[in-house]
Amino acid sequence: MTDPSPAEGVRQRNLARLLRLVHLDGPLSRASLTEATGLNRSTIADLVAELVRAGLVEERAPDPSRRVGRPSPVVAVAAGVLAVAVNPEVDALTIAAVGLDREIVRRERVELDHLLTPAETAKLVADRIDDWRSGPLTGARIVSVGLAVPGLVRAADGLVRNAPHLLWTDAPVRDLVAEATGLPAVVGNDASLGALAEHLYGAARGIDHVVYLNGGASGIGGGLIVHGMPVAGAGGYAGEFGQNRPGIAADSDRRADAGVLEDEVSRTLLLEAVGLGAADEPTLAEALAASEDPAVAAEVARQRGILSTALANAVNVLNPSVVVLGGFLATLAATDLAALAAAVGAQAMPANMEGLDIRVASLAEDRLLIGAAEAAFEPLLADPAAFAG
């Protein structure tokens, strides 16, 4: 395959700019695209027409409320261009079809009574895609599969080096899913993808310095945004906050000898406190909120105290503008967000607390799926011309 000419290269980049703009910001008028890119109106019209022919965007009638100047057609991503997002966990496999407009058009949670193997994960994903293609998603264009895995994922090739709770070691999940589905696949750490989603579309949108902590069935992970860019580390393993050893002042608050953060601040312990064997995020949150058992309140308070120390350490080291908490950590925080922030402030350096905001993930239980879909869409967004070809 020959390299594009300089003119073709410029055109490819401009197509990518337009598609990414309507993907990130939603429907935009041609006039808005002209203003955002600095390209002239005829060039915008030509580029939009190419994206329409490729089936990636559609043009809609101008906004009827616009009454000054020539009406400008509105450009939006095309319906039916989808990525499949997958989150394997110790208690369930969640799989969704996510549109280029971030709408989750299909979502299923497959409850499990055993740990998934990588091969079983690939088969379940392939079977579900086949079912969707012959049923509710007939005619959809599924472009890729993105997997949000609770473990260490090597950035260079998507190899899952270690997902300890799933018992996956050096698992070629990306290749297994690609072979089973016949689609390109990408794999990332679940918390890193959650951080990306919240940065682009959620509680940290527009914020350049973010610490994100995710609480899931497999424990606690994290993601970092610095100067507006995700920070993955040399191998892709940055953000493992759950493996830090928290400072616990009272031995009576300790639940695991020499335990790490995710041993002490634990979804499993919360489920045990309310008498549930398994539950999704909303169910656990509802059970905690409804409980009048003092033992449940004590466990929530214990975990919030240890979490506040861990967050203070992160604030001291990284000096973020915003800390975002997702999953069961959001549930813990939401019981009294102001009190949690005060507890963090009492243990952090005062200067590092200036302007700091602690927030719960606004994408809620969709955050990992949207992050996985974003990773899956990235090759398309980077080069829509190649996709059209």
Contacts in CASP RR format, 6 or more apart in sequence:
PFRMAT RR
TARGET T0000
AUTHOR 0000-0000-0000
METHOD contacts of the structure
MODEL  1
MTDPSPAEGVRQRNLARLLRLVHLDGPLSRASLTEATGLNRSTIADLVAE
LVRAGLVEERAPDPSRRVGRPSPVVAVAAGVLAVAVNPEVDALTIAAVGL
DREIVRRERVELDHLLTPAETAKLVADRIDDWRSGPLTGARIVSVGLAVP
GLVRAADGLVRNAPHLLWTDAPVRDLVAEATGLPAVVGNDASLGALAEHL
YGAARGIDHVVYLNGGASGIGGGLIVHGMPVAGAGGYAGEFGQNRPGIAA
DSDRRADAGVLEDEVSRTLLLEAVGLGAADEPTLAEALAASEDPAVAAEV
ARQRGILSTALANAVNVLNPSVVVLGGFLATLAATDLAALAAAVGAQAMP
ANMEGLDIRVASLAEDRLLIGAAEAAFEPLLADPAAFAG
4 12 0 8 1.000
11 47 0 8 1.000
11 385 0 8 1.000
12 383 0 8 1.000
12 384 0 8 1.000
12 385 0 8 1.000
12 386 0 8 1.000
14 37 0 8 1.000
14 39 0 8 1.000
14 43 0 8 1.000
14 47 0 8 1.000
15 47 0 8 1.000
15 50 0 8 1.000
15 51 0 8 1.000
15 384 0 8 1.000
15 385 0 8 1.000
16 381 0 8 1.000
16 382 0 8 1.000
16 383 0 8 1.000
16 384 0 8 1.000
17 37 0 8 1.000
18 33 0 8 1.000
18 37 0 8 1.000
18 44 0 8 1.000
18 47 0 8 1.000
18 48 0 8 1.000
18 51 0 8 1.000
18 57 0 8 1.000
18 75 0 8 1.000
19 51 0 8 1.000
19 56 0 8 1.000
19 57 0 8 1.000
19 77 0 8 1.000
19 380 0 8 1.000
19 381 0 8 1.000
19 384 0 8 1.000
20 381 0 8 1.000
21 28 0 8 1.000
21 33 0 8 1.000
21 36 0 8 1.000
21 37 0 8 1.000
22 28 0 8 1.000
22 33 0 8 1.000
22 57 0 8 1.000
22 75 0 8 1.000
22 76 0 8 1.000
22 77 0 8 1.000
23 77 0 8 1.000
23 100 0 8 1.000
23 101 0 8 1.000
23 377 0 8 1.000
23 381 0 8 1.000
24 200 0 8 1.000
26 76 0 8 1.000
26 77 0 8 1.000
26 101 0 8 1.000
27 60 0 8 1.000
27 74 0 8 1.000
27 75 0 8 1.000
27 76 0 8 1.000
28 36 0 8 1.000
28 74 0 8 1.000
28 75 0 8 1.000
28 76 0 8 1.000
29 62 0 8 1.000
29 63 0 8 1.000
29 66 0 8 1.000
29 72 0 8 1.000
29 73 0 8 1.000
29 74 0 8 1.000
29 75 0 8 1.000
30 41 0 8 1.000
30 44 0 8 1.000
30 45 0 8 1.000
30 48 0 8 1.000
30 72 0 8 1.000
30 73 0 8 1.000
30 74 0 8 1.000
30 75 0 8 1.000
31 41 0 8 1.000
31 72 0 8 1.000
32 72 0 8 1.000
33 39 0 8 1.000
33 44 0 8 1.000
33 48 0 8 1.000
33 75 0 8 1.000
34 40 0 8 1.000
34 41 0 8 1.000
34 44 0 8 1.000
37 44 0 8 1.000
39 47 0 8 1.000
48 57 0 8 1.000
48 59 0 8 1.000
48 75 0 8 1.000
50 385 0 8 1.000
50 388 0 8 1.000
51 57 0 8 1.000
51 75 0 8 1.000
51 384 0 8 1.000
52 58 0 8 1.000
52 59 0 8 1.000
53 388 0 8 1.000
54 384 0 8 1.000
54 385 0 8 1.000
54 387 0 8 1.000
54 388 0 8 1.000
54 389 0 8 1.000
55 78 0 8 1.000
55 81 0 8 1.000
55 141 0 8 1.000
55 388 0 8 1.000
56 77 0 8 1.000
56 78 0 8 1.000
56 81 0 8 1.000
56 100 0 8 1.000
56 380 0 8 1.000
56 384 0 8 1.000
56 387 0 8 1.000
56 388 0 8 1.000
57 75 0 8 1.000
57 76 0 8 1.000
57 77 0 8 1.000
57 78 0 8 1.000
58 75 0 8 1.000
58 76 0 8 1.000
58 77 0 8 1.000
58 78 0 8 1.000
58 79 0 8 1.000
59 73 0 8 1.000
59 74 0 8 1.000
59 75 0 8 1.000
59 76 0 8 1.000
60 73 0 8 1.000
60 74 0 8 1.000
60 75 0 8 1.000
60 76 0 8 1.000
61 73 0 8 1.000
61 74 0 8 1.000
62 71 0 8 1.000
62 72 0 8 1.000
62 73 0 8 1.000
62 74 0 8 1.000
63 71 0 8 1.000
63 74 0 8 1.000
66 72 0 8 1.000
76 101 0 8 1.000
77 99 0 8 1.000
77 100 0 8 1.000
77 101 0 8 1.000
78 100 0 8 1.000
79 99 0 8 1.000
79 101 0 8 1.000
80 99 0 8 1.000
80 100 0 8 1.000
80 105 0 8 1.000
80 137 0 8 1.000
80 139 0 8 1.000
80 140 0 8 1.000
80 141 0 8 1.000
81 99 0 8 1.000
81 100 0 8 1.000
81 140 0 8 1.000
81 141 0 8 1.000
81 143 0 8 1.000
81 380 0 8 1.000
82 97 0 8 1.000
82 98 0 8 1.000
82 99 0 8 1.000
82 100 0 8 1.000
82 105 0 8 1.000
82 137 0 8 1.000
82 140 0 8 1.000
82 141 0 8 1.000
82 142 0 8 1.000
82 143 0 8 1.000
83 97 0 8 1.000
83 98 0 8 1.000
83 99 0 8 1.000
83 100 0 8 1.000
83 142 0 8 1.000
83 143 0 8 1.000
83 144 0 8 1.000
83 145 0 8 1.000
83 146 0 8 1.000
83 372 0 8 1.000
83 373 0 8 1.000
83 376 0 8 1.000
83 377 0 8 1.000
84 95 0 8 1.000
84 96 0 8 1.000
84 97 0 8 1.000
84 98 0 8 1.000
84 125 0 8 1.000
84 128 0 8 1.000
84 129 0 8 1.000
84 142 0 8 1.000
84 144 0 8 1.000
84 145 0 8 1.000
84 146 0 8 1.000
84 181 0 8 1.000
84 183 0 8 1.000
84 373 0 8 1.000
84 376 0 8 1.000
85 95 0 8 1.000
85 96 0 8 1.000
85 97 0 8 1.000
85 98 0 8 1.000
85 145 0 8 1.000
85 146 0 8 1.000
85 147 0 8 1.000
85 148 0 8 1.000
85 368 0 8 1.000
85 369 0 8 1.000
85 370 0 8 1.000
85 371 0 8 1.000
85 372 0 8 1.000
85 373 0 8 1.000
85 376 0 8 1.000
86 93 0 8 1.000
86 94 0 8 1.000
86 95 0 8 1.000
86 96 0 8 1.000
86 121 0 8 1.000
86 125 0 8 1.000
86 145 0 8 1.000
86 146 0 8 1.000
86 147 0 8 1.000
86 148 0 8 1.000
86 177 0 8 1.000
86 372 0 8 1.000
87 93 0 8 1.000
87 94 0 8 1.000
87 95 0 8 1.000
87 147 0 8 1.000
87 148 0 8 1.000
87 149 0 8 1.000
87 190 0 8 1.000
87 368 0 8 1.000
87 369 0 8 1.000
87 372 0 8 1.000
88 116 0 8 1.000
88 121 0 8 1.000
88 147 0 8 1.000
88 149 0 8 1.000
88 150 0 8 1.000
88 166 0 8 1.000
89 150 0 8 1.000
89 166 0 8 1.000
89 216 0 8 1.000
89 217 0 8 1.000
89 218 0 8 1.000
90 112 0 8 1.000
90 115 0 8 1.000
90 165 0 8 1.000
90 166 0 8 1.000
90 217 0 8 1.000
90 218 0 8 1.000
91 111 0 8 1.000
91 112 0 8 1.000
91 217 0 8 1.000
91 278 0 8 1.000
92 109 0 8 1.000
92 110 0 8 1.000
92 111 0 8 1.000
92 112 0 8 1.000
92 217 0 8 1.000
92 278 0 8 1.000
92 280 0 8 1.000
93 109 0 8 1.000
93 110 0 8 1.000
93 112 0 8 1.000
93 116 0 8 1.000
93 121 0 8 1.000
93 124 0 8 1.000
94 107 0 8 1.000
94 108 0 8 1.000
94 109 0 8 1.000
94 110 0 8 1.000
94 368 0 8 1.000
94 369 0 8 1.000
95 107 0 8 1.000
95 108 0 8 1.000
95 110 0 8 1.000
95 124 0 8 1.000
95 125 0 8 1.000
95 128 0 8 1.000
96 104 0 8 1.000
96 106 0 8 1.000
96 107 0 8 1.000
96 108 0 8 1.000
96 369 0 8 1.000
96 373 0 8 1.000
97 104 0 8 1.000
97 105 0 8 1.000
97 106 0 8 1.000
97 107 0 8 1.000
97 132 0 8 1.000
97 137 0 8 1.000
97 140 0 8 1.000
97 142 0 8 1.000
98 104 0 8 1.000
98 105 0 8 1.000
98 369 0 8 1.000
98 370 0 8 1.000
98 372 0 8 1.000
98 373 0 8 1.000
99 105 0 8 1.000
99 373 0 8 1.000
100 377 0 8 1.000
100 380 0 8 1.000
102 201 0 8 1.000
102 370 0 8 1.000
102 373 0 8 1.000
104 366 0 8 1.000
104 369 0 8 1.000
104 370 0 8 1.000
105 137 0 8 1.000
106 132 0 8 1.000
106 136 0 8 1.000
106 137 0 8 1.000
107 369 0 8 1.000
108 128 0 8 1.000
109 280 0 8 1.000
110 124 0 8 1.000
111 278 0 8 1.000
115 166 0 8 1.000
115 167 0 8 1.000
116 124 0 8 1.000
116 166 0 8 1.000
117 168 0 8 1.000
118 160 0 8 1.000
118 168 0 8 1.000
118 171 0 8 1.000
118 172 0 8 1.000
118 173 0 8 1.000
118 176 0 8 1.000
119 176 0 8 1.000
121 147 0 8 1.000
121 173 0 8 1.000
121 176 0 8 1.000
121 177 0 8 1.000
122 173 0 8 1.000
122 176 0 8 1.000
122 177 0 8 1.000
122 179 0 8 1.000
122 180 0 8 1.000
122 181 0 8 1.000
123 180 0 8 1.000
125 145 0 8 1.000
125 177 0 8 1.000
125 180 0 8 1.000
125 181 0 8 1.000
126 177 0 8 1.000
126 180 0 8 1.000
126 181 0 8 1.000
129 142 0 8 1.000
129 145 0 8 1.000
129 181 0 8 1.000
129 183 0 8 1.000
132 140 0 8 1.000
133 139 0 8 1.000
133 140 0 8 1.000
133 142 0 8 1.000
142 183 0 8 1.000
143 183 0 8 1.000
143 184 0 8 1.000
143 376 0 8 1.000
143 377 0 8 1.000
143 380 0 8 1.000
143 387 0 8 1.000
144 183 0 8 1.000
144 184 0 8 1.000
144 185 0 8 1.000
144 186 0 8 1.000
144 376 0 8 1.000
144 377 0 8 1.000
144 379 0 8 1.000
144 380 0 8 1.000
145 177 0 8 1.000
145 178 0 8 1.000
145 181 0 8 1.000
145 183 0 8 1.000
145 184 0 8 1.000
145 185 0 8 1.000
145 186 0 8 1.000
145 376 0 8 1.000
146 185 0 8 1.000
146 186 0 8 1.000
146 187 0 8 1.000
146 188 0 8 1.000
146 372 0 8 1.000
146 373 0 8 1.000
146 375 0 8 1.000
146 376 0 8 1.000
147 173 0 8 1.000
147 174 0 8 1.000
147 177 0 8 1.000
147 185 0 8 1.000
147 186 0 8 1.000
147 187 0 8 1.000
147 188 0 8 1.000
147 372 0 8 1.000
148 188 0 8 1.000
148 189 0 8 1.000
148 190 0 8 1.000
148 193 0 8 1.000
148 194 0 8 1.000
148 368 0 8 1.000
148 369 0 8 1.000
148 371 0 8 1.000
148 372 0 8 1.000
149 160 0 8 1.000
149 163 0 8 1.000
149 166 0 8 1.000
149 168 0 8 1.000
149 173 0 8 1.000
149 187 0 8 1.000
149 188 0 8 1.000
149 189 0 8 1.000
149 190 0 8 1.000
150 163 0 8 1.000
150 165 0 8 1.000
150 166 0 8 1.000
150 189 0 8 1.000
150 190 0 8 1.000
150 191 0 8 1.000
150 216 0 8 1.000
150 217 0 8 1.000
150 218 0 8 1.000
150 219 0 8 1.000
150 221 0 8 1.000
151 160 0 8 1.000
151 161 0 8 1.000
151 162 0 8 1.000
151 163 0 8 1.000
151 164 0 8 1.000
151 166 0 8 1.000
151 168 0 8 1.000
151 189 0 8 1.000
151 190 0 8 1.000
151 218 0 8 1.000
152 160 0 8 1.000
152 161 0 8 1.000
152 162 0 8 1.000
152 163 0 8 1.000
152 189 0 8 1.000
152 236 0 8 1.000
152 237 0 8 1.000
152 240 0 8 1.000
153 159 0 8 1.000
153 160 0 8 1.000
153 161 0 8 1.000
153 187 0 8 1.000
153 188 0 8 1.000
153 189 0 8 1.000
153 236 0 8 1.000
153 237 0 8 1.000
154 160 0 8 1.000
154 161 0 8 1.000
154 235 0 8 1.000
154 236 0 8 1.000
154 237 0 8 1.000
155 232 0 8 1.000
155 233 0 8 1.000
155 235 0 8 1.000
155 236 0 8 1.000
156 235 0 8 1.000
157 174 0 8 1.000
158 173 0 8 1.000
158 174 0 8 1.000
158 186 0 8 1.000
158 187 0 8 1.000
158 188 0 8 1.000
159 170 0 8 1.000
159 171 0 8 1.000
159 172 0 8 1.000
159 173 0 8 1.000
159 174 0 8 1.000
160 168 0 8 1.000
160 169 0 8 1.000
160 170 0 8 1.000
160 171 0 8 1.000
160 172 0 8 1.000
160 173 0 8 1.000
160 187 0 8 1.000
161 169 0 8 1.000
161 170 0 8 1.000
161 237 0 8 1.000
162 168 0 8 1.000
162 169 0 8 1.000
162 170 0 8 1.000
163 169 0 8 1.000
163 171 0 8 1.000
163 218 0 8 1.000
164 218 0 8 1.000
165 217 0 8 1.000
165 218 0 8 1.000
165 219 0 8 1.000
166 218 0 8 1.000
173 185 0 8 1.000
173 187 0 8 1.000
174 185 0 8 1.000
174 186 0 8 1.000
174 187 0 8 1.000
175 185 0 8 1.000
177 183 0 8 1.000
177 185 0 8 1.000
177 187 0 8 1.000
178 184 0 8 1.000
178 185 0 8 1.000
184 376 0 8 1.000
184 379 0 8 1.000
185 376 0 8 1.000
186 375 0 8 1.000
186 376 0 8 1.000
186 378 0 8 1.000
188 372 0 8 1.000
188 375 0 8 1.000
189 221 0 8 1.000
189 222 0 8 1.000
189 223 0 8 1.000
189 236 0 8 1.000
189 237 0 8 1.000
190 214 0 8 1.000
190 221 0 8 1.000
190 368 0 8 1.000
191 212 0 8 1.000
191 213 0 8 1.000
191 214 0 8 1.000
191 215 0 8 1.000
191 220 0 8 1.000
191 221 0 8 1.000
191 222 0 8 1.000
191 223 0 8 1.000
191 239 0 8 1.000
192 222 0 8 1.000
192 223 0 8 1.000
192 230 0 8 1.000
192 232 0 8 1.000
192 236 0 8 1.000
192 238 0 8 1.000
192 239 0 8 1.000
193 368 0 8 1.000
193 371 0 8 1.000
193 372 0 8 1.000
193 374 0 8 1.000
193 375 0 8 1.000
194 212 0 8 1.000
194 214 0 8 1.000
194 223 0 8 1.000
194 361 0 8 1.000
194 363 0 8 1.000
194 367 0 8 1.000
194 368 0 8 1.000
194 370 0 8 1.000
194 371 0 8 1.000
195 204 0 8 1.000
195 210 0 8 1.000
195 212 0 8 1.000
195 214 0 8 1.000
195 222 0 8 1.000
195 223 0 8 1.000
195 224 0 8 1.000
195 225 0 8 1.000
195 230 0 8 1.000
195 324 0 8 1.000
196 230 0 8 1.000
196 371 0 8 1.000
196 374 0 8 1.000
196 375 0 8 1.000
197 363 0 8 1.000
197 366 0 8 1.000
197 367 0 8 1.000
197 368 0 8 1.000
197 370 0 8 1.000
197 371 0 8 1.000
197 374 0 8 1.000
198 204 0 8 1.000
198 205 0 8 1.000
198 210 0 8 1.000
198 212 0 8 1.000
198 324 0 8 1.000
198 361 0 8 1.000
198 362 0 8 1.000
198 363 0 8 1.000
198 367 0 8 1.000
199 205 0 8 1.000
199 206 0 8 1.000
199 207 0 8 1.000
199 210 0 8 1.000
199 212 0 8 1.000
199 225 0 8 1.000
199 228 0 8 1.000
199 230 0 8 1.000
200 374 0 8 1.000
201 363 0 8 1.000
201 370 0 8 1.000
202 361 0 8 1.000
202 362 0 8 1.000
202 363 0 8 1.000
202 367 0 8 1.000
203 322 0 8 1.000
203 324 0 8 1.000
203 359 0 8 1.000
203 360 0 8 1.000
203 361 0 8 1.000
203 362 0 8 1.000
203 363 0 8 1.000
204 210 0 8 1.000
204 212 0 8 1.000
204 225 0 8 1.000
204 322 0 8 1.000
204 324 0 8 1.000
204 359 0 8 1.000
207 225 0 8 1.000
207 228 0 8 1.000
207 321 0 8 1.000
207 322 0 8 1.000
208 225 0 8 1.000
208 226 0 8 1.000
208 227 0 8 1.000
208 228 0 8 1.000
208 321 0 8 1.000
209 225 0 8 1.000
209 226 0 8 1.000
209 227 0 8 1.000
209 228 0 8 1.000
209 318 0 8 1.000
209 319 0 8 1.000
209 320 0 8 1.000
209 321 0 8 1.000
209 322 0 8 1.000
210 223 0 8 1.000
210 224 0 8 1.000
210 225 0 8 1.000
210 228 0 8 1.000
210 320 0 8 1.000
210 321 0 8 1.000
210 322 0 8 1.000
210 323 0 8 1.000
210 324 0 8 1.000
211 222 0 8 1.000
211 223 0 8 1.000
211 224 0 8 1.000
211 311 0 8 1.000
211 314 0 8 1.000
211 315 0 8 1.000
211 318 0 8 1.000
211 320 0 8 1.000
211 322 0 8 1.000
211 323 0 8 1.000
211 324 0 8 1.000
212 222 0 8 1.000
212 223 0 8 1.000
212 224 0 8 1.000
212 225 0 8 1.000
212 323 0 8 1.000
212 324 0 8 1.000
212 325 0 8 1.000
212 326 0 8 1.000
212 361 0 8 1.000
213 220 0 8 1.000
213 221 0 8 1.000
213 222 0 8 1.000
213 223 0 8 1.000
213 241 0 8 1.000
213 310 0 8 1.000
213 311 0 8 1.000
213 314 0 8 1.000
213 323 0 8 1.000
213 324 0 8 1.000
213 325 0 8 1.000
213 326 0 8 1.000
213 329 0 8 1.000
214 220 0 8 1.000
214 221 0 8 1.000
214 222 0 8 1.000
214 223 0 8 1.000
214 326 0 8 1.000
214 327 0 8 1.000
214 329 0 8 1.000
214 367 0 8 1.000
214 368 0 8 1.000
215 221 0 8 1.000
215 267 0 8 1.000
215 325 0 8 1.000
215 326 0 8 1.000
215 327 0 8 1.000
215 328 0 8 1.000
215 329 0 8 1.000
216 267 0 8 1.000
216 327 0 8 1.000
216 328 0 8 1.000
217 267 0 8 1.000
217 268 0 8 1.000
219 242 0 8 1.000
219 262 0 8 1.000
219 266 0 8 1.000
219 267 0 8 1.000
220 241 0 8 1.000
220 242 0 8 1.000
220 261 0 8 1.000
220 262 0 8 1.000
220 265 0 8 1.000
220 329 0 8 1.000
221 239 0 8 1.000
221 240 0 8 1.000
221 241 0 8 1.000
221 242 0 8 1.000
221 262 0 8 1.000
222 239 0 8 1.000
222 240 0 8 1.000
222 241 0 8 1.000
222 242 0 8 1.000
223 230 0 8 1.000
223 231 0 8 1.000
223 238 0 8 1.000
223 239 0 8 1.000
224 230 0 8 1.000
224 231 0 8 1.000
224 238 0 8 1.000
224 239 0 8 1.000
224 318 0 8 1.000
225 231 0 8 1.000
226 318 0 8 1.000
231 238 0 8 1.000
232 238 0 8 1.000
241 261 0 8 1.000
241 310 0 8 1.000
241 314 0 8 1.000
242 260 0 8 1.000
242 261 0 8 1.000
242 262 0 8 1.000
242 310 0 8 1.000
243 260 0 8 1.000
243 261 0 8 1.000
243 262 0 8 1.000
244 260 0 8 1.000
244 261 0 8 1.000
244 310 0 8 1.000
244 313 0 8 1.000
245 258 0 8 1.000
245 259 0 8 1.000
245 260 0 8 1.000
245 261 0 8 1.000
246 260 0 8 1.000
246 261 0 8 1.000
246 264 0 8 1.000
246 265 0 8 1.000
246 306 0 8 1.000
246 309 0 8 1.000
246 310 0 8 1.000
247 306 0 8 1.000
247 309 0 8 1.000
248 254 0 8 1.000
248 264 0 8 1.000
248 306 0 8 1.000
248 309 0 8 1.000
253 264 0 8 1.000
253 302 0 8 1.000
253 306 0 8 1.000
254 264 0 8 1.000
255 263 0 8 1.000
255 264 0 8 1.000
255 266 0 8 1.000
255 269 0 8 1.000
256 263 0 8 1.000
256 264 0 8 1.000
261 306 0 8 1.000
261 310 0 8 1.000
264 303 0 8 1.000
264 306 0 8 1.000
265 303 0 8 1.000
265 306 0 8 1.000
265 307 0 8 1.000
265 310 0 8 1.000
265 329 0 8 1.000
265 332 0 8 1.000
266 303 0 8 1.000
267 284 0 8 1.000
267 328 0 8 1.000
269 299 0 8 1.000
269 303 0 8 1.000
270 284 0 8 1.000
270 288 0 8 1.000
270 299 0 8 1.000
270 300 0 8 1.000
270 303 0 8 1.000
270 328 0 8 1.000
270 331 0 8 1.000
271 277 0 8 1.000
271 278 0 8 1.000
271 279 0 8 1.000
271 284 0 8 1.000
273 291 0 8 1.000
273 293 0 8 1.000
273 295 0 8 1.000
273 296 0 8 1.000
273 299 0 8 1.000
273 300 0 8 1.000
274 284 0 8 1.000
274 287 0 8 1.000
274 288 0 8 1.000
274 291 0 8 1.000
274 293 0 8 1.000
274 296 0 8 1.000
275 287 0 8 1.000
276 283 0 8 1.000
276 284 0 8 1.000
276 287 0 8 1.000
279 287 0 8 1.000
280 365 0 8 1.000
281 327 0 8 1.000
281 328 0 8 1.000
281 331 0 8 1.000
281 364 0 8 1.000
281 365 0 8 1.000
282 365 0 8 1.000
284 328 0 8 1.000
284 331 0 8 1.000
285 328 0 8 1.000
285 331 0 8 1.000
285 334 0 8 1.000
288 296 0 8 1.000
288 300 0 8 1.000
288 331 0 8 1.000
288 335 0 8 1.000
291 297 0 8 1.000
300 332 0 8 1.000
300 335 0 8 1.000
303 332 0 8 1.000
304 332 0 8 1.000
304 333 0 8 1.000
304 335 0 8 1.000
304 339 0 8 1.000
304 340 0 8 1.000
304 343 0 8 1.000
305 343 0 8 1.000
307 329 0 8 1.000
307 332 0 8 1.000
307 333 0 8 1.000
307 340 0 8 1.000
308 340 0 8 1.000
308 343 0 8 1.000
308 344 0 8 1.000
308 346 0 8 1.000
308 347 0 8 1.000
309 347 0 8 1.000
311 323 0 8 1.000
311 340 0 8 1.000
311 344 0 8 1.000
311 348 0 8 1.000
311 358 0 8 1.000
312 344 0 8 1.000
312 345 0 8 1.000
312 346 0 8 1.000
312 347 0 8 1.000
312 348 0 8 1.000
314 320 0 8 1.000
314 323 0 8 1.000
315 323 0 8 1.000
315 344 0 8 1.000
315 345 0 8 1.000
315 348 0 8 1.000
315 349 0 8 1.000
315 352 0 8 1.000
315 353 0 8 1.000
315 356 0 8 1.000
316 348 0 8 1.000
316 349 0 8 1.000
316 352 0 8 1.000
319 352 0 8 1.000
320 356 0 8 1.000
321 355 0 8 1.000
321 356 0 8 1.000
321 357 0 8 1.000
322 356 0 8 1.000
322 357 0 8 1.000
322 358 0 8 1.000
322 359 0 8 1.000
323 344 0 8 1.000
323 356 0 8 1.000
323 357 0 8 1.000
323 358 0 8 1.000
323 359 0 8 1.000
324 359 0 8 1.000
324 360 0 8 1.000
324 361 0 8 1.000
325 332 0 8 1.000
325 333 0 8 1.000
325 358 0 8 1.000
325 359 0 8 1.000
325 360 0 8 1.000
325 361 0 8 1.000
326 360 0 8 1.000
326 361 0 8 1.000
326 367 0 8 1.000
327 361 0 8 1.000
327 365 0 8 1.000
327 367 0 8 1.000
330 360 0 8 1.000
330 361 0 8 1.000
330 364 0 8 1.000
332 340 0 8 1.000
333 340 0 8 1.000
333 358 0 8 1.000
333 360 0 8 1.000
334 360 0 8 1.000
337 358 0 8 1.000
337 359 0 8 1.000
337 360 0 8 1.000
340 358 0 8 1.000
341 356 0 8 1.000
341 358 0 8 1.000
344 353 0 8 1.000
344 356 0 8 1.000
344 358 0 8 1.000
345 353 0 8 1.000
361 367 0 8 1.000
363 370 0 8 1.000
379 386 0 8 1.000
379 387 0 8 1.000
380 387 0 8 1.000
END
